[in-house]
Amino acid sequence: MKSIDWQELSPNYWLGEIETPTHVQSLVRFLSDQGTFHFPTLGNGLFPAANADGVEFQKTGYRYVWLRDNVLIAHAHFQVGQFEIASQCVVTLWRFFEKHRSKLRRILNGSLDVRDPMNRPHIRFDGERLVELEEKWAHAQNDALGYLLWFTSLLVRDSVLSVDQIDWDLLAEFVAYLRFIEYWEDEDSGHWEEVRKVAASSIGVVVAAFRVLEEVVLAMPQVGTRMSKALGQDARVYIAEMLARGEDALRAILPMECNQHESWKRRETDAALLFLCYPLRVVSTELESKILSDVNSKLKGAFGIRRYIGDSYWCANYKKLIDADRRTADFSDNLASRDRFLLAGGEAQWCIFDPVISCYWGQLIIDGSSTESTSVYFEKQKEHLRRSLCQLTRLSHTSVAYRCPESYYCDEGNWVPNDITPLLWTQANLMQSLHLFEKVVARMGTGLSESREQTQ
């Protein structure tokens, strides 16, 4: 293997040096040595949302634990073979919900008003003490709960977690909760914690969860028996009905994110739909293609990918327009107060999406779904990984090099990383995209040089 001085090369050219899995491993080691993949972990195995310092960062609240972020960070560690990290995180997340189980039961018995998002299961909390936060927050996030059910079921199905490590009565109460709120038509704040609407990206996560849970119940009779007792009816029938409801809802909404008539809810394209393509693989290949095409044509920018058109979070000149203690506040009930600052084309461009798209194309190659298209898929995988690597920070008086930002925003005409740098969710996505790239390079072998020649 030829020696490569990665530091002397621009990230724009790094993948041009890749010829073997050993080269990919060398790049990963270089980035690891720079701290790119440092995941600060609480003593109980949970992850804060971001890893930064300073007074202004403390005001963001990103030192707390987000349920969605933790599950997807744990999933990335699972993908790269770090099973203990993944399972410890999931076990601790269930410990948090066990501590606050009475809230779930009060919802189910009708003594707690589920219309108030503060009464719903909290998806953002103090991870060290495993306690809820009193700060008002948009906790109506069905996708976050769906991710936990999905990944827990996946770990049990794949024997990373044993059946005995899960409280199936508690898990059954979560399933009953999703039925109680009628998740297939429930308005939630979704991935971006904003205006409540009936969102395909939230429904799709829960559908993915029920598909894997159904596999577990069918394959493991002891789980089915335990859940049936807790639910008061046959778990197989219960889950199948819930699954059908969600699938029907998805058919009625996709490829849109939300097709409600109210203009402030209706949304044609949202990057959150990418997660239905990867890691969930919950929609048809035709819908995957449509989602990817829409994101590419409508949301992709030079520096990253917009969450959706009209997104005012970290819009142009955000730090000058909004005080530090309000920048990451809950705007779900008054989004217009933030939207008034948005200028056309001024949406932040996020860094969590390009590695996800790269993973999607890489997984198609690994699955061998279309050998004729391997070279095409590989170029798409490589292009989005290249974009991901180019999003790493550069060394400057305000930034450490090789960190993964949450997004780039426009500050007085210059696109710069926002203050949420590094974001652990971005790190996790980049880590697994490089892992899948290594697997694809190994799979393609000598075909890699042939693919290069065909595209030159």
Secondary structure by P-SEA (a helix, b strand, c coil): ccccccccccccccccccccaaaaaaaaaaaaaaccccccccccccccccccccaaaaaaccccccaaaaaaaaaaaaaacaaaaaaaaaaaaaaaaaaaaaaaaaaaaccccccccccccccccccccccccccccccccaaaaaaaaaaaaaaaaaccccccccaaaaaaaaaaaaaaaccccccccccccccccccaaaaaaaaaaaaaaaaaaaacaaaaaaaaaaacccaaaaaaaaaaaaaaaaaaccccccccccccccccccccccccccccccccaaaaaaaaaaaaaccccccbbbccccccccccccccccccccccccccccccccccccccccbbbbcccaaaaaaaaaaaaaacccccaaaaaaaaaaaaaaaaaaacccccccccccccccbbbbcccbbbbccccccaaaaaaaaaaaaaaaaaaaaaccaaaaaaaaac
